[in-house]
Amino acid sequence: MNIPSNIITLVAGIIVTMISIWYGQNHGLMPVAASEEAIQVDGLFNLMVTIACGLFLIVQGTLVFCLIKFRRKQGDTTDGPPIEGNIPLEIVWTAIPTIIVFILSIYSFEVYNNMGGLDPMASMASHHSPSQHQHHQPMLAMANQSQISLGIGDSPDENSNSPVYVDVNGIQYAWIFNYADSGIISGELRVPVEHPVHLNLRAGDVIHAFWLPEFRLKQDTIPGQDATLVFTPTRIGDYPIICAELCGAYHGGMKSRLYVMSETDYQEWLQENIIAQTQEGVNTVAVNTSEMSDGEYLTPYAQEMGVNQEIIAQLRQIQ
């Protein structure tokens, strides 16, 4: 039974489309999506995987078909037909990639804009200090008026929950998190779920890259220039914070953790650390050692080592 080539082509196209769509939604190549921004990025990535899978099947399927269909028959020593070109075919395989690029470009721009991506107009604005976070403008990450804004700012769809502002300083080989509103300084980042998080990123020595794989965010931190990351976590859990820029001999060890907590747990942690750091500050007294005698300066060290008057007397007798 001869099946028309049109039917075969249609069935093959349906099969390729179904496989591509299924794999594009079930590839399992990305970690869990833990933020609103991650869902948008995954949508773009899934579309790219779907298109790539379809193109792969079409190209490889065509190659296999041609290998079988047009293989040399036994005893055939003649040359193939002298085909010089095929204008319609060349137009098709040029137009299809062009259309795909346009679709991906428009979609990626829309996703980036929805995430609060780089706003070229913000490059003429000045950066606000941590004490002015309440008046922070969207997509603003500036060190001075001559620099281009860096990072991901506020999304056009504002969240009604109160935001959390954290200053992040990258140094070899650690991330330091300073909660400007409470004065807490920590080596780990803790944030409440469903609250916008504003990170003001700086580098204290060399270029680092603040990477949150589960949040689909990565931003270079450059010495002398601030950058901003704004995201809204949606899943309670702990996630890695990784430096993704080679920054020195121990670059591989420059890691920290991001803990997304419930509102209640976050407030408890906040109060506990505010009290702990307040008590630590009260118990710490600054002393000008230049005004101290040798005995006053060495007394705390002697007490720590267990040296007392009896031991000193015994040492004098030995001498």
C-alpha positions in Angstrom: 0.0 0.0 0.0 1.4 3.3 -1.1 0.9 6.0 1.5 1.0 9.5 0.1 4.1 11.5 1.1 1.9 14.3 2.4 0.4 12.0 4.9 3.8 10.7 6.0 5.1 14.2 6.4 2.1 15.3 8.4 2.3 12.3 10.8 6.1 12.8 11.2 5.5 16.5 12.0 2.8 15.7 14.6 5.2 13.1 16.2 8.1 15.6 16.3 5.9 18.3 17.7 4.5 16.1 20.5 8.0 14.8 21.5 9.4 18.3 21.4 6.6 19.8 23.6 6.8 16.9 26.1 10.6 17.1 26.4 10.5 20.9 26.7 8.3 20.6 29.8 9.9 17.5 31.3 13.7 17.9 30.6 14.7 18.1 34.3 17.8 20.1 33.4 17.1 22.9 35.9 17.0 22.8 39.8 13.9 23.6 41.7 12.4 27.0 41.0 12.3 28.9 44.3 11.2 32.4 43.3 8.7 34.2 41.1 11.6 35.2 38.8 12.7 31.6 38.4 9.3 30.6 37.0 9.6 33.3 34.2 13.1 32.2 33.3 12.1 28.6 33.2 9.3 29.4 30.8 11.8 31.0 28.4 14.2 28.1 28.9 11.5 25.5 28.3 10.6 27.2 25.0 14.2 27.2 23.9 14.5 23.5 24.7 11.3 22.7 22.9 12.5 24.5 19.7 16.0 22.9 20.0 14.5 19.4 20.4 12.3 19.9 17.4 15.2 21.1 15.2 17.4 18.3 16.4 14.8 15.7 15.5 14.1 17.3 12.1 17.8 17.6 11.1 18.9 14.2 12.4 15.8 12.5 11.0 16.4 14.1 7.6 20.0 12.9 7.7 19.0 9.3 8.6 16.3 9.4 5.9 18.8 10.6 3.2 21.4 8.0 4.3 18.8 5.2 3.7 16.8 6.6 0.8 19.7 7.8 -1.3 22.4 5.3 -0.5 24.4 4.0 -3.5 22.9 0.9 -5.0 25.1 -2.1 -5.6 26.9 -1.9 -8.9 26.0 1.8 -9.4 29.2 3.7 -10.4 27.5 6.7 -12.0 27.7 10.2 -10.7 24.7 11.8 -8.9 22.5 14.4 -10.5 24.2 17.8 -11.0 22.1 19.8 -8.6 23.5 23.3 -8.3 21.1 24.9 -5.9 17.5 25.2 -4.6 16.4 28.8 -4.1 13.1 28.0 -2.4 14.8 25.6 0.0 17.5 28.2 0.8 14.8 30.8 1.5 13.0 28.4 3.8 16.0 27.4 5.9 17.0 31.1 6.2 13.5 32.3 7.1 12.9 29.7 9.8 15.9 30.6 12.0 15.2 34.3 11.5 11.6 33.8 12.8 12.9 31.7 15.7 15.5 34.4 16.7 12.8 37.1 16.6 10.4 35.1 18.8 13.1 34.3 21.3 14.4 37.9 21.3 10.9 39.4 22.0 10.1 36.8 24.6 13.4 37.1 26.5 13.1 40.9 26.5 9.6 40.6 28.0 10.8 38.2 30.7 13.8 40.5 31.5 11.6 43.5 31.7 9.0 41.7 33.9 11.9 40.7 36.3 12.9 44.4 36.5 16.0 44.1 34.4 18.5 46.8 33.3 16.8 50.1 32.6 19.0 52.2 30.3 17.3 55.4 31.6 18.4 54.5 35.1 22.1 55.1 34.1 21.7 58.8 34.6 20.3 58.5 38.2 22.3 58.3 41.4 22.4 55.4 43.8 20.6 55.7 47.2 22.3 54.9 50.4 21.1 52.0 52.6 19.4 54.4 55.0 17.3 55.6 52.0 16.1 52.2 50.9 12.5 53.1 51.4 12.8 55.5 48.5 14.8 53.1 46.3 13.9 53.5 42.6 13.2 50.5 40.4 16.1 49.0 38.5 18.6 51.3 40.1 22.2 50.1 40.8 24.6 53.0 40.5 27.8 54.1 42.1 27.7 57.5 40.5 25.9 59.3 37.7 28.5 58.3 35.0 28.1 54.6 35.5 25.6 52.2 33.9 23.0 50.6 36.2 23.7 47.0 36.9 21.5 44.1 38.1 17.8 43.2 38.5 15.5 45.8 40.1 11.9 45.9 41.1 9.4 44.1 39.0 6.6 46.2 37.5 4.2 43.9 39.4 4.8 45.1 42.9 4.4 42.8 45.8 2.2 44.1 48.7 4.4 42.5 51.4 7.1 44.7 53.0 10.5 44.3 51.4 13.7 43.2 53.1 16.9 45.2 52.4 20.3 43.6 52.7 23.7 45.0 51.9 26.0 42.2 50.5 29.7 42.6 50.4 31.8 40.0 48.6 35.4 39.6 49.8 38.0 36.8 49.3 36.5 34.3 50.1 33.2 35.0 51.8 29.9 36.8 51.5 29.0 39.3 54.3 25.3 40.2 54.8 24.4 43.4 56.6 20.7 44.0 57.4 20.7 47.8 57.3 17.4 48.2 59.1 18.3 46.1 62.1 22.1 46.3 62.2 22.5 42.5 62.0 25.7 41.2 60.3 25.8 37.6 59.2 27.6 35.1 57.0 24.3 33.6 55.9 21.3 35.2 54.2 17.9 34.7 55.8 14.7 36.1 54.3 11.0 35.6 54.8 9.0 33.8 52.1 6.8 35.8 49.8 8.6 39.1 50.6 10.6 41.0 48.0 14.3 40.9 48.8 16.5 43.8 47.8 20.2 43.0 47.7 22.7 45.9 47.3 25.8 44.1 46.1 29.4 45.3 46.5 32.9 43.8 46.1 35.6 44.7 48.5 38.6 43.4 46.6 38.2 41.7 43.2 35.3 40.9 40.9 32.9 38.2 42.3 29.6 36.9 41.0 26.6 36.4 43.3 24.8 33.3 42.0 21.6 31.8 43.2 20.9 28.7 41.0 17.4 28.0 42.3 16.4 31.6 41.9 17.9 31.8 38.3 19.8 34.9 39.2 23.5 35.8 38.9 25.1 39.2 39.2 28.7 40.3 39.0 30.0 42.4 41.9 32.6 44.9 40.8 34.9 46.9 43.2 33.8 50.5 43.3 30.4 49.9 41.7 27.2 48.8 43.2 24.7 46.4 41.7 21.1 45.4 42.7 19.3 42.1 42.8 15.6 42.0 43.7 13.7 38.8 43.9 10.7 37.3 45.7 11.3 33.8 47.2 8.3 31.4 47.0 9.6 28.2 48.6 10.7 27.7 52.2 14.1 25.9 52.4 17.8 26.5 52.2 19.7 27.1 49.0 23.3 27.6 48.0 24.9 30.9 47.4 27.9 30.5 45.0 30.6 32.8 43.7 30.6 32.1 39.9 33.6 34.3 39.0 37.1 33.0 39.5 38.3 35.3 42.3 41.5 33.6 43.6 43.1 30.4 44.9 40.1 29.5 47.2 37.4 30.6 44.8 35.8 27.1 45.0 35.2 27.6 48.8 33.4 30.9 48.5 30.0 29.6 49.3 27.2 30.5 51.7 23.5 29.6 52.3 20.2 31.3 51.7 17.5 30.4 54.1 13.9 31.1 53.1 11.8 31.1 56.3 8.2 31.5 57.3 7.3 35.0 58.5 7.1 33.8 62.1 10.5 32.0 62.0 12.1 35.0 60.4 10.8 37.5 63.0 12.0 35.2 65.8 15.5 34.9 64.2 15.5 38.7 63.7 14.7 39.4 67.4 17.2 36.8 68.7 20.1 38.3 66.6 19.2 41.9 67.4 19.3 41.0 71.2 22.5 39.0 70.8 24.4 41.7 68.9 23.1 44.4 71.3 24.5 42.5 74.3 27.8 41.9 72.5 28.0 45.6 71.7 27.4 46.5 75.4 30.0 44.1 76.6 32.6 45.4 74.2 34.7 48.4 75.4 37.1 50.2 73.2 40.5 50.7 74.9 43.3 53.0 73.8 46.3 50.7 74.3 48.8 53.5 73.8 47.8 55.0 77.1 48.3 51.7 79.0 51.4 50.7 81.0 53.1 47.4 80.1 51.6 45.7 83.1 48.1 46.9 82.3 48.4 45.8 78.7 49.8 42.3 79.6 47.5 41.5 82.5 44.6 40.1 80.5 47.0 37.8 78.5 48.7 36.6 81.8 45.3 35.8 83.3 44.3 33.9 80.2 47.6 31.8 80.4 47.0 31.2 84.1 50.1 33.2 85.2 49.7 34.6 88.8 51.8 36.1 91.5 52.9 32.7 92.9 54.2 31.5 89.5 56.1 34.8 89.1 57.7 34.4 92.6 58.8 30.9 91.7 60.4 32.1 88.5 62.3 34.8 90.4 63.6 32.1 92.9 64.9 30.0 89.9 66.7 33.0 88.6 
